Amino acid sequence: MNEKLLVVIARVKAKPGKEIEVMNHLKSLVEPSRKDAGCVNYDLHRNQDEPGSFLFHETWHSREHLERHLAKPDLQAALAKLGPLVAVTPEIGLWEKIL
């Protein structure tokens, strides 16, 4: 199989004092997202040296699958709740595995 998967790396930084609240919001996204069509993996990580820094590592079968995931009303509502809790706009990068 020669399918090109889409890898998403998303970084989220909580405001000081909001680390646990942000982590709980982010954790609530994992299981529903893993059930979305086209999701290969959807993993949440926390930086050991900066407990307020989080990283999603996601793999999708296609950009279309990712776009459908991002358009879900429940995901949009969760992301809106995160807005006031994060220090900077989340950084989202789209990647293609080459080796």
Backbone as CSV, one residue per row, in Angstrom:
resi,resn,N_x,N_y,N_z,CA_x,CA_y,CA_z,C_x,C_y,C_z
1,MET,0.846,-1.182,0.000,0.000,0.000,0.000,0.887,1.240,0.000
2,ASN,0.588,2.182,-0.874,1.421,3.361,-1.034,0.655,4.627,-0.658
3,GLU,-0.218,4.517,0.302,-1.043,5.644,0.728,-0.185,6.692,1.439
4,LYS,-0.395,7.963,1.089,0.295,9.054,1.780,-0.615,9.566,2.878
5,LEU,-0.199,9.356,4.093,-0.974,9.799,5.235,-0.617,11.240,5.587
6,LEU,-1.559,11.930,6.191,-1.351,13.305,6.648,-1.075,13.272,8.148
7,VAL,0.054,13.817,8.540,0.428,13.882,9.953,0.219,15.312,10.432
8,VAL,-0.420,15.438,11.581,-0.682,16.746,12.175,0.072,16.822,13.502
9,ILE,0.827,17.892,13.671,1.467,18.191,14.949,0.855,19.514,15.421
10,ALA,0.188,19.460,16.557,-0.458,20.663,17.098,0.096,20.924,18.494
11,ARG,0.543,22.139,18.716,1.112,22.526,20.016,0.183,23.516,20.701
12,VAL,-0.035,23.273,21.984,-0.917,24.118,22.785,-0.159,24.502,24.052
13,LYS,-0.159,25.789,24.387,0.515,26.270,25.607,-0.496,26.940,26.512
14,ALA,-0.653,26.380,27.698,-1.600,26.913,28.679,-1.063,28.182,29.332
15,LYS,-1.986,29.061,29.706,-1.602,30.213,30.524,-1.161,29.692,31.894
16,PRO,-0.257,30.414,32.555,0.151,29.997,33.900,-1.071,29.864,34.808
17,GLY,-1.121,28.774,35.544,-2.227,28.514,36.446,-3.403,27.805,35.795
18,LYS,-3.370,27.653,34.478,-4.474,27.015,33.738,-4.075,25.643,33.171
19,GLU,-2.906,25.137,33.575,-2.373,23.910,32.995,-3.325,22.715,33.147
20,ILE,-3.854,22.510,34.322,-4.721,21.353,34.571,-6.029,21.498,33.798
21,GLU,-6.573,22.697,33.789,-7.822,22.935,33.060,-7.643,22.688,31.557
22,VAL,-6.542,23.177,31.006,-6.260,22.957,29.586,-6.067,21.466,29.321
23,MET,-5.295,20.806,30.180,-5.059,19.379,29.991,-6.379,18.603,29.990
24,ASN,-7.270,18.935,30.896,-8.556,18.228,30.954,-9.387,18.463,29.693
25,HIS,-9.384,19.684,29.191,-10.093,19.973,27.935,-9.495,19.167,26.786
26,LEU,-8.165,19.162,26.708,-7.502,18.446,25.627,-7.746,16.950,25.727
27,LYS,-7.685,16.414,26.935,-7.930,14.977,27.127,-9.331,14.596,26.666
28,SER,-10.286,15.496,26.834,-11.671,15.182,26.447,-11.831,15.065,24.928
29,LEU,-10.871,15.566,24.162,-10.933,15.502,22.707,-10.436,14.164,22.150
30,VAL,-9.637,13.452,22.914,-8.916,12.296,22.386,-9.842,11.160,21.957
31,GLU,-10.631,10.620,22.849,-11.434,9.440,22.507,-12.432,9.706,21.383
32,PRO,-13.195,10.808,21.424,-14.107,11.060,20.298,-13.360,11.226,18.966
33,SER,-12.202,11.866,18.996,-11.444,12.083,17.768,-10.907,10.785,17.202
34,ARG,-10.519,9.873,18.074,-10.018,8.574,17.613,-11.095,7.782,16.868
35,LYS,-12.351,8.102,17.123,-13.463,7.402,16.466,-13.857,8.038,15.139
36,ASP,-13.300,9.201,14.825,-13.647,9.883,13.577,-13.151,9.093,12.373
37,ALA,-13.935,9.135,11.315,-13.547,8.481,10.059,-12.208,9.026,9.595
38,GLY,-11.322,8.144,9.202,-10.034,8.555,8.665,-8.944,8.762,9.688
39,CYS,-9.257,8.634,10.980,-8.247,8.820,12.024,-7.423,7.541,12.168
40,VAL,-6.113,7.670,12.016,-5.199,6.547,12.207,-4.695,6.556,13.644
41,ASN,-4.289,7.720,14.125,-3.922,7.886,15.532,-4.178,9.329,15.952
42,TYR,-4.393,9.498,17.248,-4.682,10.815,17.811,-4.174,10.768,19.244
43,ASP,-2.948,11.226,19.443,-2.274,11.081,20.727,-1.940,12.442,21.324
44,LEU,-2.128,12.549,22.628,-1.845,13.786,23.359,-0.611,13.570,24.232
45,HIS,0.292,14.544,24.196,1.530,14.476,24.979,1.671,15.759,25.796
46,ARG,2.408,15.650,26.909,2.724,16.825,27.731,4.237,16.912,27.866
47,ASN,4.762,18.111,27.735,6.195,18.356,27.851,6.626,18.127,29.301
48,GLN,7.624,17.269,29.498,8.096,16.965,30.849,8.752,18.155,31.523
49,ASP,9.354,19.025,30.741,10.044,20.186,31.304,9.146,21.410,31.425
50,GLU,8.029,21.423,30.699,7.066,22.520,30.732,5.666,21.916,30.818
51,PRO,5.175,21.630,32.010,3.890,20.932,32.151,2.690,21.656,31.536
52,GLY,2.845,22.897,31.153,1.760,23.630,30.504,1.815,23.569,28.989
53,SER,2.781,22.827,28.451,2.922,22.695,27.003,2.465,21.302,26.575
54,PHE,1.552,21.289,25.612,0.962,20.040,25.148,1.165,19.905,23.648
55,LEU,1.182,18.654,23.192,1.375,18.383,21.781,0.440,17.250,21.368
56,PHE,-0.288,17.486,20.298,-1.067,16.422,19.670,-0.254,15.884,18.507
57,HIS,-0.177,14.570,18.414,0.384,13.904,17.243,-0.770,13.113,16.645
58,GLU,-1.184,13.517,15.451,-2.341,12.904,14.793,-1.925,12.405,13.419
59,THR,-2.557,11.336,12.985,-2.365,10.857,11.621,-3.737,10.604,11.025
60,TRP,-3.938,11.123,9.806,-5.212,11.022,9.103,-4.981,10.416,7.725
61,HIS,-5.981,9.709,7.229,-5.882,9.112,5.898,-5.832,10.174,4.805
62,SER,-6.422,11.354,5.063,-6.418,12.399,4.032,-6.716,13.754,4.674
63,ARG,-6.447,14.791,3.905,-6.782,16.150,4.350,-8.305,16.297,4.496
64,GLU,-9.045,15.637,3.646,-10.511,15.696,3.719,-11.010,15.134,5.054
65,HIS,-10.407,14.029,5.499,-10.787,13.471,6.801,-10.480,14.470,7.922
66,LEU,-9.311,15.091,7.851,-8.946,16.091,8.857,-9.925,17.253,8.829
67,GLU,-10.257,17.741,7.651,-11.171,18.883,7.545,-12.551,18.556,8.114
68,ARG,-13.031,17.330,7.870,-14.323,16.928,8.463,-14.226,16.880,9.982
69,HIS,-13.105,16.381,10.481,-12.867,16.344,11.934,-12.885,17.763,12.509
70,LEU,-12.150,18.665,11.880,-12.053,20.037,12.391,-13.374,20.792,12.313
71,ALA,-14.247,20.403,11.415,-15.531,21.091,11.240,-16.609,20.604,12.202
72,LYS,-16.345,19.552,12.957,-17.363,19.009,13.861,-17.769,20.058,14.904
73,PRO,-19.052,20.251,15.101,-19.505,21.257,16.074,-18.987,21.018,17.493
74,ASP,-18.909,19.764,17.930,-18.421,19.511,19.284,-16.941,19.864,19.426
75,LEU,-16.162,19.636,18.388,-14.751,20.014,18.427,-14.616,21.535,18.410
76,GLN,-15.380,22.209,17.566,-15.340,23.662,17.512,-15.718,24.285,18.867
77,ALA,-16.724,23.712,19.527,-17.146,24.214,20.847,-16.038,24.023,21.874
78,ALA,-15.375,22.872,21.850,-14.285,22.605,22.791,-13.117,23.558,22.557
79,LEU,-12.799,23.793,21.299,-11.697,24.703,20.982,-12.021,26.134,21.407
80,ALA,-13.278,26.529,21.278,-13.682,27.870,21.705,-13.506,28.042,23.213
81,LYS,-13.790,26.993,23.974,-13.608,27.049,25.432,-12.135,27.165,25.805
82,LEU,-11.269,26.623,24.975,-9.829,26.679,25.245,-9.249,28.075,25.030
83,GLY,-9.858,28.845,24.141,-9.323,30.156,23.772,-8.819,30.992,24.926
84,PRO,-9.630,31.235,25.952,-9.178,32.094,27.053,-8.156,31.435,27.982
85,LEU,-7.912,30.144,27.809,-7.028,29.410,28.713,-5.607,29.240,28.171
86,VAL,-5.412,29.575,26.898,-4.101,29.352,26.293,-3.307,30.655,26.206
87,ALA,-1.988,30.505,26.288,-1.099,31.661,26.297,-0.906,32.251,24.905
88,VAL,-0.906,31.391,23.894,-0.728,31.815,22.506,-1.647,30.978,21.629
89,THR,-1.883,31.453,20.418,-2.687,30.693,19.466,-2.020,29.340,19.230
90,PRO,-2.775,28.236,19.313,-2.169,26.926,19.057,-1.506,26.880,17.679
91,GLU,-0.372,26.208,17.642,0.401,26.054,16.402,0.053,24.695,15.800
92,ILE,-0.395,24.700,14.556,-0.788,23.459,13.895,0.015,23.324,12.614
93,GLY,0.733,22.205,12.498,1.530,21.939,11.300,1.058,20.660,10.629
94,LEU,0.988,20.695,9.302,0.619,19.520,8.519,1.883,18.943,7.898
95,TRP,2.071,17.653,8.061,3.305,16.990,7.669,3.004,15.784,6.786
96,GLU,3.968,15.452,5.959,3.894,14.268,5.110,5.135,13.423,5.377
97,LYS,4.933,12.169,5.719,6.057,11.266,5.958,6.754,10.981,4.631
98,ILE,8.086,11.141,4.615,8.823,10.893,3.377,9.690,9.638,3.455
99,LEU,9.954,9.140,4.640,10.718,7.890,4.806,10.134,7.066,5.908
